[in-house]
């Protein structure tokens, strides 16, 4: 993140988007108030912003009944969430509590705008030992108190339509990328596609690029934390992504406009495409009307043969953390809210609704988390998932590389051939944005 680069115009822009809290005072009451009101920025986890409001409303009502603390919930789309958080760190005025992508934790920690979850704060919210070690590891830079605590755990998998696979004579999910492309071509016909992509969204693009780069033996940062964006391995990973649309022709060129974080999943759920790379989403698929019997989940395929230095990585360590702004006037109330949201009953309820994975071990006693899909995703997290770079420039990396991939997809969608040379140049320009 680059808070020093932002001007007051960023705050003004955010005010227009989120008028209740973007550039106003943090919280609505002082911490001495018997019944303060918290402002909570929730990330879009469900099928729409409205869906999230409906999911969270009864939980917030329960918290208010228990504590007397009111909570104003604002659901922020992923397309603007990082910019709005960044602007809040500059102005010093934002929400009391907020969700952040766990890959942003080290970057946001470097701003100094967030309450460190020291041992004493951890004790206030029930202690660190109840969280899954893997989820807790993605909450900030190594050796420092966490910037946040885990709220929802997820991993990427290959969702495939079992009915469409059976109708096409495909016996099961592909294991290699060659099998994947061959299967997707069989399933692409008459306006129906084998694959759908959220190709206009930064996080989805950069997460897939990271995973494919790991498979190629690549890295976006060296051991000293310096950017290495334009390596041959990274170019090959992104070329593979673009070729799904331009060379393999298994993804709709219209996917280049999908940016809301819900559109590709909707296409998969409604039968417009047979496969999608997505994080845990059983709850959303059910709400979108997809039959549970048609939903198949498998790890992302791997190259065969594996490139030199390639790793058997099929997902980044994904998840959503919950954080507290350090300048909140309601720190005690904010800590109570975080404790509530990460409590075992709430972890069971919210993660079951969204189809994500609980971040506390005790929640897994719930039968809802003993399904084949949950077992697949837990296996991915424990065996073939790798953490995104834990460097201060991580959020800048996501923005620069993710945006570059959006432009490359847009070029492919309009019929322009995207070459490895073009990808290398785009990555070099993205690296320059980080001063590398």
URPE-V564445 format. One line per field, one symbol per residue. ss: DSSP state (H for helix, E for strand, L for the rest). psi: psi as a letter, one per 30 degrees, with the letter a starting at -180 (. if undefined). Layout:
ss->???
psi->???
This chain:
ss->LLHHHLLHHHHHHHHHHLLLLLLLLLLLLLLLLLLLEEEEEEELLLLLHHHHHHHHHHHHHHHHHHHLLEEEEEEELHHHHHHHHHHHHHHLLLLLEEEEEHHHHHHHHHHLLELLELHHHHHHLLLHHHELHHHHLLLLLLLLLELLEEEEEELEEEEEEHHHHHHLLLLLLLLEHHHHHHHHHHHLELLEEEEELLLLLHHHHHHHHHHHHHHHLLLLELLLLLELLLLHHHHHHHHHHHHHHHLLLLELHHHHHLLLLLHHHHHHHLLLEEEEEEELLHHHHHHLLLLHHHEEEELLLELLLLLLLLLLLLEELEEEEEEEELLLLLHHHHHHHHHHHLLHHHHHHHHHHHLLELLEHHHHHLHHHLLHHHHHHHHHHHHLEELLLLLLLHHHHHHHHHHHHHHHHHHHHLLLLLLHHHHHHHHHHHHHHLLL
psi->lifffklfeeeeeeeeeifffegaljlfllffkeilkkkkjkljfafleeeeeeefefeeeeeeeeffklkjkjkklfffeeeeeeeefefgjaleklkkkfffeeeeeffgfkkkileeeeefgflffflkeeeffhglkkglkkfalkekkllkljkljeeeeefggkfakkeleeeeeeeeeefjkhfklfkkkifgkeeeeeeeeeeeeeefglkfkafggkkhehleeeeeeeeeeefeeeefhfkkfffffjffgfeeeeeeeggflflkjllkgeeeeeffgkkeffjkkllkllljlklkfkkikflljllklklkkfgkfheeeeeeeeeefgleeeeeeeeeefgaklfkeffffkffghleeeeeeeeeefegkkklkilfgeeeeeeeeeeeeeeeeeeefgfkkjleeeeeeeeeeeeffgg.
